[in-house]
Each structure stands twice: as C-alpha cells, then as structure tokens.
Amino acid sequence: MTRIIPLIGLLIFGQGWIEMTYAQSEGPRTRAEATNYEETSRYLDVVAFVDALGRGSSILHMESFGETVEGRSLPLMVLADPPITQPRDLLRSGKPAVFVMANIHGGEVEGKEAILQLARRIVSGDLRLILDDIVVLIAPIYNADGNEKFSLENRSRQNGPIGGVGTRENAAGLDLNRDYMKMESPEARSLIGLFNRWDSNVIVDLHTTNGSYHGYHLTYSPPLTPNADPRLIAFERQELLPAVTETLERKHGIRAYYYGNFSRPPGSNEDVASGNRVWQTFDHRPRFGNSYAGLRNRIAILSEAFSYVDFAGRVSATAAFVEEILRFTAGHADEIVALTRSLDDAAVRRGLTSDSDRMGVRFETEASPGPVSILIGEVRPRTNPRSGREMTAVIPDRFTPESMIEYGTFRPTRTALVPRAYLFRPEPALAEITDRLIAHGLTVQEAVEAFTVEAQVFRINEVDRATRPFEGHLTMRIEGQTVGEQTDFPAGTIIVRTAQPLAALAFYLLEPESDDGLVNWNFLDDYLEVGGTYPIYKLTTDVTVATRTKR
C-alpha cells in the first residue's frame, strides 16, 4: 500500500515555491524527514534506515564494501529484481548497473538523504518497476567518519540544515575526492575495490556546491579528462545529459546545467564582477571521481546541488536528478551495455594493434565556440536560529541570463605515445607500484625468465617539486626525453600491457610526465633526479616472454 507524501515548498527558484509530490511507500523515514529538514542523518540513522528498508524485502541485498579509518562499516545496497547478491549474477542479468554514491564530503549531505528516499521508492514505491531494466547500487554514506564530525560551524554559510553537518575530509584529514589515483585512504581502496567487483555501467557521485551565485538548482559534470574515449564523452554530452536536463525542467521545474563558476577570462586581470566574465569548470585530472571513472570507460556524472537553495529543496533536486538518470538508463539499457562493452573491447584492440596512439599528459581549458547563456542568481542573508550565524539563501524569481564564453572542456598541450606495454624491474622500492596497479584493477604480469628487448627509456632533464604540501604531498613533476635502447630485464620483471580495458588508466598512472600519475604523488621520488633514468620503461612492440599474472 502506498500513500502520497506531499513535499511542499522545496524549491525556491524560478516561479517561486514549487510543489513537489511523489508517490511514496510506507516505510522508514530519514532523519531529515523526521526533523522537517532541520537535521541530517548520522551514521547510525543511515544504518538503521537501510536495515529497516531491507527487512522482509526480496529485492534489496545489503553488504559492506569496506571500512573507514575509524572502523565504520561502509554499507552498500544492491537493488535488483530478480534479486542479485553476487557480481557474477549482475553480469549474467545483462542489465546495466547504476552505482550512486553520496557523502564523499561529509558536509555535503543532500545526496545521502536523497538516495535513501529513492531507495525506499524503489523497494516499495513508484520506482519499483525500474528494476525490470536496470540494477541499482547505492553507497549512501561513503565518508562515514567525516559525516560524524558534526558541528554548527561546518559549511555554516550554506542554507541549512540548521542542525549542522560533518567535515569535508575523512578522519585522516584526506579529501576522498582527491584520492582516486593515489589510493591512500582505506575508503578509496574500498571504493575502487567495489568498482572492480561490481562493474557498474553508470556511476553517479553526489555533491553540494557553494561557489558562484548562479541561477540553477543543480549543476553537473561528465568526465573532463580528454583521455577518456571520445564516444563516452559524446554520449553523455549529446544524449544523456541533454535529455535529463530537459526532463528535469519540464517534469520537476528544476533548472540544471554544466558545473562552473564565474571567472575572469584567461589572461585577464579584470574583476569578475566587471561583467567581462566567463563560466569555467573545475579540473580534468582523474584524482576527481568523474574523470577517474571516465578513464575506466564508464559513464560518470558528478552532481552538485546548489548550497544556497534550502536543504529540503537541495534534497528534492538531487533526488529528481538521480531519478531521471535511472529512468534514462532504463530506457536506453541495451545501448548503454553495448557502449561500455564496446569501449572496453576497443581499448584491448588498440593495445594489440596500434603503434601510433597518443594520449595527453598536460592540458589546458578550451573556450566554447561562441557565447552561451548562463543564469546569474541573487542571494540574501538568513540567520541560522541554532547557531546565530549568517547563512546565504537564494532569492526566488531573481535570476538573469547573461551571455558569456564557457570554459567547460580541456585539450592536451603535450602528448605521449601509448606503448604496447610498460615494464619495470622487481626492485623493492617499486613493490608499492605493483600493489597500486593491482588495486586499481589492472592486469599485471611478471616475467618468469630473463629477456632482452628494445625499450623506450625516459631520461630526466628537469625535476620540479612543489613548495607547499597538498593532501600531505609535495607533488612532483618531471620533464625529459625518450630514447630507444637494448635493455636487459631479469626474471620477475613487471609487465603491464595496454591490451586491457583499463589501458587509459595505466597510461595516466605510469607516464613520467603525467600530471596526476604516480610521479606526481611521490611514489617514485627515489629515482627522480636530473640526468637520471625513469625506472618504468615502455615497449612499442610486443614482448615475447613467458609470464604469469600477479595477484
């Protein structure tokens, strides 16, 4: 039996207050719902909600996909009809899987509340039939430790919840949305392990932005790395996101657009408020989840609810966005499965046959061909009745379109040849490299005999170490040149062939001049000196040597 729960007054843009009504099922309520959106769920609230939702449900499988720094178990919901409890069953189903994660930043809590509500609607409400075509995986509270560090001082300028939120970082002080490549946190290792096991076709990452005062309820981003397959980017930018954006406005009254902030034009010293401004996206590097997933040949969508919409409105906008992504995926299920499979197959073929494929190692933003219309919003102060601190709230009906250039994509400024394989000697100082590659899901082999081959050797001409720490690292950058040499390699040499689906990820991790690889994150510092040799070699032809797979 279902009942209609009216969610009234949730969105305060556009035509004023918009009434949102969904068919909801009887079931557990979130802490946000129970407190009239004054508070957000704690970790135990989420666990209790998931447990109550799964009690007696045949379509909800619950498991843990890892633990946090402080030892909290990370819940994963697998929603499928017929039920699915193992990754192999997902593959056999032939259905695309959509993985939705929330709370990577513990203070950005809208996604956590939104996907709990969506899970309830899928289990026993109006979204149940969506499981005829797709499988839905939900990680509602990824940064569980950060979520628990509640304070009224955290993100105090955003428009609620007035009861406070957690911290951006995890318990070790790491930003989990900068940890995809280096994988230093137990949370990141757990998440990428989940990617490897439950290989979802679509990955949705839910955030909250507190940047420029724009006129959208929500902004989003596909993968921004140009090293992702162009067909993946085209599908998102030309099909999926335009369709979802149109449906959001027509069906839900929600305005959405590509993520950005107002900025001065590149090279300009004018003030942003002068009117000569541009709309600029963030970062192409795969330390961010949307671009990391793109390197894995998976459809990835970053969602950013606008923090100056009230808390209930942000939850509602996020829920609507995810709902329409689910509906689009269900309506294009066969196409999405075929696309991701084709991207994986193409990566393998390129690694077997190409001797001229190149990818970027350095990049710059590029301007749109012409001006685009961006909505500029207005805000007013609002007092948090619990803390007395000033919050910022959007003013309903006060937004103005302005024509400006958009810097929303990137292009390479330097490229490198994609080899047939990378290889390095079995030295103790490089053992951690092998561990990281395997943890990322790459196929790694070791030679069982010594061999000699013509290898590409990178000679280091310049070493540049950052002077300020970032995420606990003084990041590195090197430059040099490649020469070919006959080189001897012993038994045990590690070989990473690019004839595998994650070839683009291997390239980004292992290239010496990569702007977000293992060099950047200090994994190879012992080898990096001017005049030295980069310890990872490249092969431009097949290596014929007996190997075994590393586990």
VENDAKA-V445786 format. One record per pair of residues at least 6 apart in sequence whose C-alpha atoms are under 8 Angstrom apart, sorted by the first residue. I is the first residue (numbers start at 1). J is the second residue. Records with the same first field share a line. If there is no record, write none. Layout:
BEGIN
I->J, J
END
This chain:
BEGIN
1->25, 26
2->23, 24, 25, 26, 124, 125
3->23, 24, 25, 26
4->21, 22, 23, 24, 25
5->21, 22, 23, 24
6->19, 20, 21, 22
7->19, 20, 21, 22
8->18, 19, 20, 21
9->17, 18, 19, 20, 313
10->17, 18, 19, 20, 310, 312, 313, 314, 316
11->17, 18, 19, 217, 309, 310, 312, 313, 314, 316, 317
12->18, 309, 310, 313, 394, 395, 396, 397
13->215, 216, 217, 309, 394, 395, 396, 397, 398
14->253, 396, 397, 398, 399
15->396, 397
16->396, 397
17->396
18->253
20->252
23->121, 125, 126
24->120, 121, 124, 125, 126
25->120, 121, 124, 125, 126
26->124
27->52, 53, 120
28->49, 52, 53, 120
29->49
30->41, 45, 46, 49, 113, 116, 117
31->37, 39, 40, 41, 45
32->38, 39, 40, 41, 113
37->161, 311, 312
38->160, 161, 162, 163
39->161, 162, 163, 164
40->109, 113, 161, 163, 164, 165
41->112, 113
42->147, 148
43->141, 144, 147, 148
46->140, 141
47->75
49->116
50->77, 116
53->120, 123
54->60, 61, 62
57->123
58->83
59->78, 79, 80, 81, 82, 83, 84, 123
60->77, 78, 79, 80, 83, 123
61->77, 78, 79, 83, 84, 85
62->75, 76, 77, 78
63->75, 76, 77
64->73, 74, 75, 76
65->73, 74, 75, 76, 190, 191, 193, 194
66->73, 74, 186, 187, 190, 191
67->73, 74, 186, 187, 190
68->74, 143, 144, 145, 186, 187
69->145, 170, 171, 172, 185, 186, 187
70->145, 171
72->144, 145
74->139, 141, 142, 144
75->139, 140, 141
76->137, 138, 139, 140
77->136, 137, 138, 139
78->84, 85, 135, 136, 137, 138
79->122, 123, 131, 135, 136, 137
80->131, 134, 135, 136
81->131, 132, 135
84->90
87->197, 198, 199
90->97, 135, 198
94->337
95->133, 134, 135, 333, 334, 337
96->133, 134, 135, 200, 201, 202, 329, 333, 334, 336, 337
97->134, 135, 136, 137, 199, 200, 201, 202
98->134, 135, 136, 137, 200, 201, 202, 203, 204, 326, 329
99->136, 137, 138, 139, 200, 201, 202, 203, 204
100->115, 136, 137, 138, 139, 140, 203, 204, 205, 206
101->111, 138, 139, 140, 141, 142, 203, 204, 205, 206
102->109, 111, 112, 115, 139, 140, 141, 142, 205, 206, 207
103->109, 111, 112, 140, 141, 142, 143, 144, 147, 206, 207
104->141, 142, 143, 168, 176, 177, 206, 207
105->143, 146, 147, 167, 168, 169, 170, 175, 176, 177, 207
106->143, 144, 145, 146, 147, 148, 165, 166, 167, 168, 169, 170
107->146, 147, 154, 155, 165, 166, 167, 168
108->165, 166, 168, 207, 208
109->165, 207, 208
110->206, 207, 208, 305, 311, 314, 315, 318
111->140, 206, 207, 315, 318, 319
112->140, 141
113->315
114->315, 316, 318, 319
115->138, 140, 319, 322
116->140
117->319
118->127, 319, 323
121->127, 128
122->128, 129, 130, 131
130->326, 327, 330
133->330, 331, 333
134->326, 329, 330, 333
141->147
142->187
143->169, 170, 176, 187
144->170
145->170, 171
146->166, 167, 168, 169, 170, 171
147->165, 166, 167
148->166
149->165, 166, 167
150->164, 165, 166, 167
151->164, 165, 166
152->162, 163, 164, 165, 387
153->164
154->164, 165, 166, 167
155->165
156->164, 389, 390, 391
157->389, 390, 391, 392
158->210, 307, 308, 391, 392, 393
159->307, 308, 309, 310, 311, 382, 391, 392, 393
160->310, 311, 384, 391
161->310, 311
162->384, 385, 386, 387
163->386
168->175
169->175, 176
170->176
172->185
174->185, 471
175->471
176->185, 187, 188
177->287, 288, 289
178->287, 288, 289
179->185, 188, 287, 288
180->188, 192, 286, 287, 288, 289, 292
181->286, 287, 292, 509, 516, 517, 518
182->287, 436, 518, 521
183->189, 436
189->439
192->439, 440
193->439, 440, 441
196->440, 441
200->298
201->298, 299, 336, 337, 340
202->298, 299, 300, 301
203->293, 298, 299, 300, 301
204->300, 301, 302, 303, 322
205->289, 290, 300, 301, 302, 303
206->302, 303, 304, 318
207->302, 303, 304, 305
208->303, 304, 305, 306, 307
209->304, 305, 306, 307
210->306, 307, 308
211->261
212->261, 262
213->376, 377, 378, 379
214->261, 374, 375, 376, 377, 378, 399
215->255, 374, 375, 376, 377, 378, 399, 400
216->254, 255, 256, 257, 306, 375, 377
217->254, 255, 256, 305, 306, 309, 314, 317
218->254, 255, 256, 257, 303, 304, 305, 306, 317, 318
219->256, 257, 258, 259, 260, 303, 304, 305, 306
220->256, 257, 258, 259, 301, 302, 303, 304
221->258, 259, 290, 301, 302, 303
222->233, 236, 237, 290, 291, 299, 300, 301, 302
223->233, 284, 290, 291, 292, 293, 294, 299, 300, 301
224->283, 284, 285, 290, 291, 409, 410
225->284, 285, 286, 291, 294, 295, 410
226->284, 360, 410, 411, 412
227->295, 359, 360, 504
228->291, 294, 295, 296, 297, 504
229->294, 295, 297, 343
232->294, 297, 298, 299, 339, 343
236->299
240->325, 328
243->328
244->321, 324, 325, 328
245->255, 256, 257
247->324
248->254, 255, 256, 320, 321, 324
249->255, 256
252->320
254->317
258->281, 408
259->280, 281, 282, 304
260->279, 280, 281, 282, 408
261->279, 280, 281
262->272, 277, 278, 279, 280
263->272, 277, 278, 279, 280
264->270, 271, 272, 276, 277, 278
265->276, 277, 278
270->276
276->404
277->404, 405
278->404, 405, 406, 407
279->374, 404, 405, 406, 407, 408
280->406, 407, 408
281->407, 408, 409
284->291, 410
285->291, 292, 515, 516
286->292, 293, 295, 516
287->516
289->302
290->300, 301, 302
291->300
292->505
293->299, 300
294->300
295->502, 504, 505
296->501, 502, 504, 505
297->340, 343, 344, 501, 502
298->340
299->340
303->318
305->314, 317, 318
306->314
307->314
308->379, 392, 393, 394
309->393, 394
310->393
329->336
343->501
344->500, 501, 502
345->501
346->501
347->498, 499, 500, 501, 502, 503, 504
348->498, 499, 500, 501, 503
349->499
350->357, 498, 499
351->419, 420, 497, 498, 499, 500, 503
352->420, 498, 499
354->420
355->418, 419, 420, 540, 541
356->417, 418
357->417, 418
358->415, 416, 417, 418
359->412, 415, 416, 417, 418
360->412, 413, 414, 415, 416, 514
361->412, 413, 414, 415, 416, 508, 511, 513, 514, 515
362->412, 413, 414, 415, 513, 514, 515
363->410, 411, 412, 413, 414
364->410, 411, 412, 413
365->407, 408, 409, 410, 411
366->407, 408, 409, 410, 411
367->405, 406, 407, 408, 409
368->405, 406, 407, 408
370->405
371->403, 404, 405, 406
372->403, 404, 405, 406
373->401, 402, 403, 404
374->401, 402, 403, 404
375->399, 400, 401, 402
376->399, 400, 401, 402
377->394, 395, 398, 399, 400
378->394, 395, 398, 399
379->392, 393, 394, 395
380->392, 393, 394, 395
381->390, 391, 392, 393
382->390, 391, 392, 393
383->389, 390, 391
384->390, 391
418->498, 507
419->498, 538, 539, 540, 541
420->497, 498, 499, 538, 539, 540, 541, 542
421->495, 496, 497, 498, 538, 539, 540, 542
422->495, 496, 497, 498, 510, 536, 537, 538, 539
423->493, 494, 495, 496, 536, 537, 538, 539
424->493, 494, 495, 535, 536, 537
425->489, 490, 492, 493, 494, 535
426->492, 493, 494
429->526
430->524
432->523
433->518, 523
434->444, 494
437->443, 444, 506
438->444, 550, 551
441->502
442->496, 500, 502, 506
443->496, 497, 500, 549, 550
444->494, 495, 496, 497, 549, 550, 551
445->494, 495, 496, 547, 548, 549, 550
446->491, 492, 493, 494, 495, 547, 548, 549, 550
447->490, 491, 492, 493, 494, 495, 545, 546, 547, 548
448->491, 492, 545, 546, 547, 548
449->490, 491, 492, 545, 546, 547
450->488, 489, 490, 491, 492
451->488, 489, 490, 491, 545
452->486, 487, 488, 489
453->486, 487, 488, 543
454->484, 485, 486, 487, 539
455->484, 485, 486, 487, 537, 538, 539, 540
456->482, 483, 484, 485, 537, 538, 539, 540
457->482, 483, 484, 485, 533, 534, 536, 537, 538
458->480, 481, 482, 483, 512, 533, 534, 537
459->480, 481, 482, 483, 531, 532, 533, 534
460->478, 479, 480, 481, 528, 529, 530, 531, 532, 533, 534
461->478, 479, 480, 481, 530, 531
462->478, 479, 480, 529, 530
463->476, 477, 478, 479, 528, 529, 530
464->476, 477, 478
465->474, 475, 476, 477
466->474, 475, 476
467->474
468->474
469->475
473->521, 522
474->521, 522
475->520, 521, 522
476->519, 520, 521, 522
477->513, 515, 519, 520
478->512, 513, 519, 528
479->512, 513
496->506
497->503
498->506
508->514, 516, 517
509->516, 517, 518
510->517, 518, 519, 536
511->517
512->519, 534
513->519
514->520
518->524
519->525
527->533, 534, 535
528->534
END
